[in-house]
């Protein structure tokens, strides 16, 4: 099937007025808000309270919950919640439950003293992270199911903008409140801001899930399992059938739909962000070693950088609507790799503030565009019968290779220097460019955008 047809700029811009697209702005805020509250903001509170650095280091393990969310995604995809699923639907019910967990755990944290209650602080921070990772699973599924493929890039764009807003609120916002009032007031305020996501959940309809109108017991693989295990106890058969339908079917469905090409698609998913994730850990050390002040780094990389990332996301959403996913996926892969050359040039030129501005502008515009396009691409690959499970698989695979290789980035810098390291980071982006080019030659791998208007 061909990629989406080219549309006028007015038609491309009009997509940002669609209700599902606007809703993702607020759900993105809800997703971004808890993230820093269990990472940098929490560690700042702990250190400010006098907690030992060695103890604070163990709190980084909390982030592992975000990397293993795949394991409970099948439960969220299939298990109905008492009362909530009946009243709100599968997606909205789970989303509201996750938000209630986040708000309750943040409120509990606001009543603790880290010096006296450190184990409880760790326990409630884990609960916040679990609720946040669960919310991420549901929001991704809700986004994919809420509208047709052709506006998924715009929804990803507004999601990224909202997510950045949540990070600002939980980062700079919480620090300002802690400085003016107290840390307890900061975390209680953040608990209140979770209400933004709750109101959005209550104001939007449950997305349709047509393929799940058929009971899971009627799926072919489930029926085969039930037939093969017909001599087993009924309780065992029901549990095994649920596991087959919720865990095995999402994976076999992907390989059934794409056949041998599934390997190439999974390779592209794993390699697309390899270039930018592998260099991320060395960006701040580069700035500091070059001699930039902390104020310069904060102003350029955080404030200006976030603005450029948002702009890149919006541009990416517009370009996908106008030119389609396949073309823009290749452009995003090229830009994400090529902007590492700006860091190599910065390393060679030294502490030149204009060059830092150019580097951050290019890097954040490229990453904002590439991220938006890639989220739309992943959404197009996801079967709406297994949305939460398949997207959780894709998002985990997307980050793991880059994080693993990034662990060796310091060794390369120590032995070869920053300039060589960033040249290397550019080169490891070439496989993703080749795979994106391959995808562009076979656009049938990306489902054609629906022509109807979809949810309003």
N, C-alpha and C positions, 0 to 999 in steps of 0.2 A: 504494500500500500504506500502511496506517496506521502512525503512529509507535508505538513500543513501548508496551504496556499498562501502566497504573499498577500498581505493586507495593507491598506493605507495607514499612514501615521495616525490619523484621527481614529480609525478603528482600533489601532494598537493601544492608543492612550485610553480609549473608552473602557478597556478591560479593567482598569483600576477603579471604576465606579461600581463594579459588580459586587453584590452583597457578600458572596463567598470570599472574594479577594479582600474586601475591607475587614471581614471577620478575622482573617489570618493575621492582621496587624495586631489585634488584641490577644489572640492566642499565642502569637510569637512573643509578646511581652510576658505573658504568663509562663511560657517555657524558659525564657531567659532569666527571669527574676530569681528563681531558687539557686541557679548555678553558682554564682559567686558567693552566695550566703553560706555555702559549705566548703568554699575554697579560700580565695584570697581575703575576702571580707572576714570570714571566720578566723583565719590565722592572724589577721591584724588585731581582732578582738582578744584572742588568746594571748598574743605577745604583749598587748597593751595591759592585760590583766596580770602579767608577770609569770605566765606559764613558760616552763623551760623549752628551749628550742628543740631539744631532742624529742620531747613529747609532742610538740606541734608537728614534727615531721611525719609522725604516724597518721596524722589526720589526712594526709594525701591519699591514703588507701581508700578513703571514702569514694574517690572518683572511680574506683573499679566497678562500682555498681552500674555506671553508665555504659561500661564496655561489655557487660554480661546480660544486658536487658533482653537479649535474644531468647534467653532461657525461659522467661515468663511471658514473652509475647504471645505464644500460642494460647495461653490461658485467657489473656485479654481478648484475643480474636474470637474465642468460642464460648467461654464460660459466662452465662448470664448472671447478673447480680440480683439478689432478692430485692424487690420493690423498685430499685433504681432503674434496672433494665426495662421493667414493665412500664414505668412512668416516663422515662426519658429516652430509652433505646440503648443498644449495646455500647455505642461510642460515647454518647453524652453521659451515660450512667457511670462508666469507668472514668471518664475525664473528671466529672464532678467528685467522685470518690478520691481520686488522686489529689485534687486540689484541696479537699477537706483534710487529707493527711498532711499535705505541705503546710497549710495554714495552722493546723493544730500543733504540729511539731515546732514551727517557728514561734508560735505563741508560748509554747513550753520552754523553748530556749531563752526567750526574753525574761523568764523568771528565774534563771539560773546564774550562779556566780562561778565562772570557770576555775577560780582558785580552790573553791570548796567542792564543786560538783562536776569535776572534769569527766568522770565516766558517764554521767548523765548527759553532759554536753555531747560527748561522742555518740551516745545512743540516739539522741534526738537528731543530731546531724545526719546519721545514717538513715533515719526515718525520712528526713527531708529529701535526701538523695534518692531513696527508693521511690518516694512519691513523685519526685521530679522525673526520674527515668521512666516511670510508668506513664506519667502525663505525656512525655515525649512520644512514646509508642502510640498512644491513642490519638494525639494531635496529628501525627504523620498519617495515620489511617483515616482520620476524619477529613484531612485536607484532600487526600487522594480521592476519597469517595464523594466529596461534596460537589465536584464539578468535573467537566469533561477535560480531556488531555490538553486541549489548546489553550486553556487559561491556567494550567498548572505552574508555568513559569512565573506568571504575575502573582499567583498565590505564594509561591516560594519567595518572591521578591518582597512582598509585604510582610511575610513571616520573618524574613531576615531583618527588616527594618524594626519590627516589633521586638525581636529577640535582642537587638542591639540596645533598644530602649530599656528593656528589662535589665540588661547588664549594667547600663548606666545608673539605673535606680538602685540596684543592689550593690554597686561599687561606690561611685562618687556620692550618690544620694544617701546611702547608709552611713558612710564616713562623715558626711556633713551633720547628720542627725546625731551621731555618736559624739561628735565634737561639741555640738551646741547643747545637747541634753544628756544622753547616756547611751550606752550600747543596748541596754534593755529596751529603751524607747525606739531605737533603730530597728531592732528585730521585731518588735510589736507592730511598728509601722509597716514593715515588709509583709508581716502576716496579713495586715489589712489590705495591702495591695494585691494579694492573691484574689481578692474579690473581683478584680478586673476580668480575670479568666472565668470566674464563676458566672458573672453576669452575661458574658459572651456565650457560654454554654447554654444558659437558660433562654437566651434570646434567639438562638439559631435552631433550625430544625435538624432532626436526625437524618443523616445522609442515607439514600437508598442503598440497599445491598442485595441486588436482584438475584445473584447467583446463590446466595444463602437462603433463598426462599425454599429451596429443596432441603429437607432434613439431612443432617450429616450422615445419618445411617444409610442413605441412599447413594452416597458416593461410591463409585465402582470399587475402589480399593478397600473401602470399609466393608462393603458387601462381601468381597472376596475373603477378607479376614474373618468375618462372622461365619461364613460358610466353612472355612478351613478349621475354625475353632468351635464348631457347633457341639462337640462332645464335652467342652469345658463348662464349668459353672457359669451361670448367667451373669453374676457380678463381674467375674473376670472378663467375660466377653464384652460387656458394656465398657469397662475401663479400657481394655485393649483397643476397641473400636474408636473410642474417643481419642486415644493417643495417635492412632493411624490417621484419623481425620484432621486433628489439630496440629500434629507435629510432622508427620511423614508426608501427607498430601501437599502441603505448601511447597516443599522442596521438589518432590517429583513433578508437581504441576509446572514449575519453571523449566525443568529439563524436558518435559513433554512438549511444551509450547515452542521451545527454541532448538531442541535437538543438539547437534554437535556445535552449533553456534553459541550455545549457552556458555561454553568454556571461554570463548572470546569475550563475551559480554561480562562474565565474572572477572576476567583478567583486566578489562577496561575499568570496571568498578574499583578493583583493588589498586590499580596503578594511576588513576586519574589525578588523585591528590598527592601522589608520592613526592612530587617536586616541592610543593609548598609546605607539606607537613614535615618533611625531612629537614628543612632549613629553619623551621620556626624557632627551635630552641636556641639558635645561634644569633638571632636578630638583635636581641637586647644586649648580649655580651659584645657584639660588634659595636653598637652605639657607644657603650661605656668605654671600651678599649680605644676607640677613636678619640675620646675626650669630650663628647657631648655632655652637657649638664643634664641632671635629672629633670629639670624644668623643661629644657628643650625636648628631651625625649618624650615627656608626658604630653606636651602641647602638640607636637608634630605627630607622634605615633598613635596617641589615644584620641584626642579631640579631632584633629584634622583627619587622621587615619580612619576613624569611625565614619566621619562624614563622607569620605571617598568610598568606603566600603558600601555604604547605603546607596550612594550614587551609582556605583557599579552594579548593584543588585537591581535597581530600577531600570538601568539601561539594558541589562541582561533580559529582564522580563519583557521589555518592549521589543528587543531584537528577536526573541524567540517567537513572539506573536507575529511579527512581520516576516521573518525569514525561516522559521522552523527550528526544531531542536537539533537536527543532524548538522546543519551548517554551523550553528553557534557552538555546538559541542567541540568541534574542531578548533574554532577560533578561541574558545576558552582554554583548551589544552595548550595551544601555542602561546597564548598570553601568560598563562600561569607559569610556564617554564621560562619564557623569555625574560620576564621581569626579574628573575634571579641575576641576570646580567647587570641590572642596575645596582644590586648589592655588591657585586664584584667591582664595579666602577667606583662605588662609594668607598669600598675598602682600599682601593688604590689611591683615591684622591685625598683621603683623610677627612678631618672634621670640617667639612664644607656644608654649612647649614642649607644653602639653596639645593645642593645635591641630595641632602637628606629629604627635603620636601619633595623633590622630583621622584625619588625612590619610593617614598611612602605613598605618594599619589598614584604612581604606576602600579605598585604592588597591590594596594587596596582596591583600586578600580578593577584590576584584572581578577583578583580573587572574589570580589563581590559579584562580578559578571559570571565567572566560571562556576561559583557555588550555586547561583540561581539556576543556571542552565543545567547543571548536573542534578540538582534536586528534581527538576522537571523531567530529566531523562530517567532517573530512578523511579519516579512516579509512573512513567509510561510503561515500565517493565513490570510493574506490580499488578498481579491479578487481584481484582476486587473481591474474589472469594476468600483470599488469604492475606488481606492488605497488611495488617499489623505484623504478622510473622515474616512475610517476605521483605517488607521494608526494613524491619529490624535487622534481618540478615544482611541486606545491602548496606545499610548504614554502618554496621560493625565491620564488614569487609572493606568499606571505603577508608576507614581510618587506621586499621591495624598495621598494614605494611609500612605506611609512612611513620607511624609512631615507633615501630620496631627499628627501622633504619635510622630514624632520628636519634636513637640512643647512641649511635656511633659518631654523631656529628662532631662532638667535642674532640674525639680522637683525630679526626681528619683536620680540624682547625689547628690543633696542637702541633701536628706534624707538617702540615702543608700551608697553613695560613688561611685567612678568611677569603681572599680572592680566589684561590684554587678551590676552596670548598664550595663557593657559590657557583663557580663554573661547573663543578661536579653536579650540584643540585639542578642546574639547567639541563645537563646531559641525561640525567635519569628521568627527565620529563619526556624524552623522545619516544619511548615505547607507548606512552599514553597518546601522543600525537599520532603515531602510526595506527593505533587501534581506533582512534576517533575517525581517522581518514578511511579506514576499512568500513566502519559503521556508515559513514556518509555515502559509500559506494553501494550499500545495501540498505536503503532507508526502510525496507519492509520490516526491519527489526524494531522500528519505532512505530507503535500503532498510530494510524492516522487520526488527526484531531476530529472530534465530532463536529458536525455542522450545526446541530441544534444549539440553542442557547443554554440549556442546562439549568441548574438551580439558580433561583433568583435571590 
